[in-house]
Amino acid sequence: MQVKKKVFFKTFGCRTNIYDSQVMISSMVDYEVTENESEADAIVINSCTVTNGADTHVRSYISRMEKSQSEAKLFLTGCGAHTKGESLLKEGRISGVFGQSEKGKIDSLLKREQPFYDPGDLNHIDDMIVDNFVGKSRAFIKIQEGCNFRCSYCIIPFVRGNARSMNEEKILEQIRRLALNGFGEFILTGTNVGSYGQDTKTSLAKLMKKMSQIRGVRRIRLGSVEPIQITDEFKEILGESWMEKHMHIALQHTSPAMLKLMNRRNIYKQDRELFEMLAQKGYAIGTDFITGHPGESEELWLEGMQNAQKLPLTHIHAFSYSKRDGTLSATMNPVINTQVAKRRLHEIQDLINVKNHEFRKAVTGELDVLVESQKDGLYHGFDQYFNKIIIDSKEDLLGNWIQVDNYSVKKDYNYAQL
């Protein structure tokens, strides 16, 4: 019997990439996956290119593999395939480059002897059904691809294409299979999740209602959505027990002048009204925030901080601006000093960390926790507000749902001893 060659998947970036890696793993027949890169015959690098830092991480990983004298062939996919793939191939640092639309052909791609560049089709819609997630307690479900927004700073629409929705029945069949395999929490992901259904005459709220009726589905969580995508129809499901009590709504800034420079569609005054409504319904609220975008004067930064202070935010995914060639922001002035952008980044993070601590202290009632991992004898999980909790228990809790009503609130997480 012939021994199958082993493939290691190195995944960078967002939840969509996590899903895409799982599609490749599920599609392999002639190879087997390994979680030990040192024994791999091939390494598939699923890359991110949302910032210069993301590109740097990918290049650093390739350099590390080269220095390790590993004989594994390196293959590049993901968003970086479109921005850096050709140059890395010409430099002879990787054996092949392929776009997201080609991931179902992973077996044949890994067998190719000659270097290749196959960027694929940016209008492709996934029709694969994934029925397991290796090493995960939660399941990521990609429901759409691409984005029709054209924010000034963003390269993603150019590497992921325009917004298009996956087939509803395929999504539901995937959830049925995953639920049968023991998954209870589902995270809906995509390039612009809230645009789901706009091209197929349905909606995100309708899809989530149908998902909730599948036996075994316990909690549904969304990736990032835009403020304008929280429609009246969506507001009707906010009180459902299966909704995670955490919403991540992308703002990118809270200064009206900066939002205009960024070509954003949200308006601060309306954002504040929306966030206050969600907070009244008991939701934790996260957002994205960019510091140091060209034109962000100290005056506009202070306005942004004052406005952020007024919002009931509990989580933040903040990052300093990274120039992306080919975007409108790359041509804008004045450019903000890198150190200034980093200082502002820490300021907004510190503000929201304090708000998160206050939110956790104010929570009453049980925490509904999915225990996802174990480290140094302690269990780690997230509650319904997407807050981290560390649990000390002599029982084996890994992969279990537990209710916690007696815990202490630490600076960065909650702690329970069971």
N, C-alpha and C positions, 0 to 999 in steps of 0.2 A: 504494500500500500504506500503510495507516494505521500510524503509529508508536505503539508501545505506551507507555503511561505507566509511569514507573519508581517502584519502591517500595524504601525503605530500612528494614531491620529493626534496631531497637536493642534488644538483649537484655540484661536484668539478671538477676542471681541464679544459680540452680542449673542443673545439667546437664539437668534436666527441661525448663526453659525453652529451653535450646539446642535440644533435640529438638523442642519445640513450634514454635519458629521455623522449623526445617527442614521440618516438616509444612506450614506455611503457604507456604513458598517452593515446595515440591514441588506444592502444590495450585493455584498460580497458573497461569492460562492466558491471561487477557486483559491481564496486566501482566508486566513483567520486573523482576527484582531488580537493584538497584544497590548497590555498596559505597561509594558516595560520596553522603553525605546532602545535600550542597549541590545535587545535580542531581535530587533526588527530588521527585515530584509528591505522594507520600504517604509518611508515616513511621509504621510500626507499632511501638509501644513495648510490648515484652513485659516486664511489670513483676514485681518481687518485693516482698513485704510482710512478710518474716519479722522485720524489725526496723524501728524508727522511722527508722534510718539509711537503710534500703532505700527507704522511702517518700520520704525527703528527696532521695535521688539521682534518683528519677524526677521529682519536682517541679522539681529543679534543671535537669534535662535539658529539660523542657518550657519552663522560663523561658529557657534558652539558645536554644532554637529560636525563641521569640517575639522575643527581642532580635536574632536574626540576620536578621529580616525575611524569613525563608523563607516562600514561599507554599504550601509543602507542607501538606496536611491531616494532622493528627495523630490517630492511633487508639490506644486503650489496651486491652491484653489482659493475661493473666497474673493472678497472685494479687491484685495491686493493683486489678484491675477490680472486685473484690467489696468492697474496703474504701474506696477513694478514688475510684472511677470516677464515681459519681453526682455527687459534689461538684465534681469537675473538669469534668464535663459542664455542670452548672448555671452554673459560672463562665465557660463559653464558651471554655475553654482547649483543648478537644479536640473533634473532630467525631463521634466514636463510641466506644462501649465494648462489648466483647464478651468472653464467657467462653471458657475453653479448649475447651469442647465445640463451639464454633462455628467453630473455626479452619479446618476443611475448606471452609468457605463463603467464604473470604477474598475471592474475586473479587466476589461479590455484595455483601459488606459494604463493600468499598472504593468501590463504585458508588453507594451510598446518598447522596442529596443532603441529606436532613434529619438533624439530630443524632439519635443513637439510643443506647439502653442495652439490651443484650441479654446478660444474665448467663449464660444457657445452663443446662445440666443438670449438677448435681454428681454424678450417678450415671452419667454418660457414660463409655463405654469406647472408647478409640481403636481404629479398624480400618484406619487409613491405613498404607500401606507406603512407607517412604522408601528410595530406592535411591542417594542421594548426599548428601554433606555439603559445602556450599560452603565452601571455604577451610580445610578440616580434614584432618588426617592420620589421626585416629582417628574411629570412628563411635560415636555415642551411641544406645543402644537403650532406649527406654522400655518396660518390661515390666509396669508396674502403675501405678496412680493411687490417691491417697487414703491415709488412715491411720486405724486403729482405736484407736491410743493416744490418751490424753488427758492429755498432760503439762501441768502447771499453767501454763506460760509460753507455750504454743504456739497460734498462731492458724491454722496451716496446715490442720488437719482441717476447719475451718469454711469454708475457701475452696477446698479440693481435694476434700472429701467423704470418705466411708469407703473403706477399702481394697478394691480390685477389680483383678483380674488381666486382662491382655490375652490374647487368644487365642494359644495356643502356636504353632500352625501359621503364623499371621501373623508372629509374631516370627521364626521360623526362615526363612520366605520372605524376610523383609527382610534377614536376615543373608546368605542365599545371594546375593541381588542385590548387596549391598554388597561381599561378598567377590569377586564377579565384576568389580566396578568397582575392585578393587585395595586395598580396606581389609583390614587384617590384625589390627588391635586394636579390640576392642569393649568399651565401657563400659556396663554395665547400670545403668539409672537409673530413678527413680520417686520417689514421695513417701516410701514405706517399702518399699524394694526387697526386704528379707528376708521380707516378708509374701506375696511372690508364691506363688501356687498354693494358698493356704489356702482359697480360695473355689472352686477348680476341681479339688480332690483330686489335686494334683500338688505339686511343690516346686521351689525354686530350684536345688537340686543336680541334679535330674533335667533341668531345662531346660539347665543349663550343660553337662552331659554330651552332650546332643543337639547343642548349639551346637558343641562341640569337634570333632564328627565331620564338620562341614561343611568342604569343601576350601577352603583359603585362610585359615581362622581360625588365627591364630598366638598371640594373647594375649587373655584375657578378664579384665576388671577390674570390680569391683563399686563401686557408689556406697556410701553409708553403710548398714550393717546394725546391728541391735540384738544385744547379747550373747546373748539368749535364742534368737536365730534361727540361731546356729551349732550346729546339731543334730548328732547322731551321724552321720546320713547325709551332712551337709555336710562333716564332718571327714574323711570317706573320700576326698574329691577334693582335699584340701589338697596332696597330693604330685604332682598332675598337672602335666606340663610346661607346659600352656597356661594354668595359673593364674598371674596376676600375683602375685609374692611380696610383695604389699602388701595389707593389709586395713584398711579404715576402719570401726571399730566405735564407735558412738556411746555415750559414757558420760554426758556433760554435767556430771558432777561425780564426785569420789572420796570425799567425806564422806558416810557413811551417813545422817546427819541431813539433809543437803542433798538427797540423792536422794529421801528421803521427802517433803520439802517440795515438791519438783518433781514429785511423783507419777510417779516413774520406776519401771520394772519391774526394773532391774538391781540387783545386790547387789555391793558392792565386793569382798568376799572371793572370790566366784565370778568376778568380772571379772578379778581378779589371776591366778587359776588358769588361766583361759582364755588370757589374754595370755602367760603364761609358757609354755603349751603351744605357742602359735603361734610364739613367739620361738625355741623349741627346734627348730622345723621350718624356721627360717631366714627367717621373715616379718618385714618391716617393718610396724609397726602405727601407725595414726593414730587420732585420736579427735576428737570435738567436746567443747568445754568452755565453760560459761557462768560468768562472774565477776560478782559484785555482785547476784545474785538476792536478793530480799527475804529477810531472815533470815540471810544469810551473815555471821555475826559474825566477828571477827578470829580467835577460837578455832577456829571451823569452817573458816575459810580456811586456817589453818596446818595443820589436820588434813588438809584436801584436798591441800595441797602436799606434805606428808610422804607421803601415800598415792600421789600421782602420781610422786614420786621413786622409789618401789619398783616401778613398772610399767615394762616394757620398751617404752616409747613412742618413736617416731621421728618422727612427724608430728602436727601439731595444727591444728585449725580452731577457734580460740578467739574468743569475742566477749563484750563486756560486756552485761549484761542490758538489754533494751529493753522497756519496758512496752507491752503490747498490750491495748487496751480489749476487754472481753468475755472475758478469760481469768481464771482463778482467781488467778494470781500478781499481777495488777493490783490485787487487793484486800488483798494481804498487807503486813504490817509486821514489823519496821522496814525502811524503804526505805534502801538503801545509797547513800551519796554517790557521785556520778558519778566524781569524781577517784579515790576509793578503788577503785572498780570497774576503772578504767583502769589503776591501778597494779598491781592483781592480775592483770589481763590480760597486762601486760608481764612480770610475774614468771613466769607459767605458760608463756608463749611462750619466754622466755629459757631456762627449764629444758629444754623439749623441743628447742630448737635445739641445745643442748649434747649432748643424747642423740642427736640425728640425726647430728651430727658424729662422735661416738664410734662410731655404727653404721657409717657410711660408711668409717671408718678400719679397722674390723674385717672388712669384706667381703673375701672372697677369691674368685678366679675371674673369669670374663668377665662384663661387663655387656652385656645384650641391649637395645640402644637403638633406639627409633624416633625418627628425626630429624624434628622437626615444623616448625621455622621457621628463618629466617636473619635475623640482625640485625647490622649493622655488620661484615659479612664473616665472622661466626662463626655456627656452626650450634648450635641448641638442641634438646634432646630430653630424654626421661625413660627411665630404665632400668627393669628389672623390679621394683625396689623403690620405684618412683615417686619416685626422687631425680633432681634436675635435673643434666644434664651439658651443658657447653659445649665445642664441638669446633672446633678450628682445622684446616681442611683446604682444599687447593687443588682437590680433587674436588668435584663437585656431589653433595651427600649428601641434599638435601631430599627427604623422603618415603621415604627408604630405611631398612631395618633393617640395623644394623651391630653387630658384636661388638667391644667395647673391653676390652683387658686391660692396657693401659699408660696410666695416668692419675694425676693428682695430686688430692688431697682438699683443697679450699679450705674456707673457713668456711661458705659457704652453698650450695656446689655442687661437683661434680667437674669437672675440666678435662682434656681430652685433645688432643694434637697428632698428627694422622695424616699 
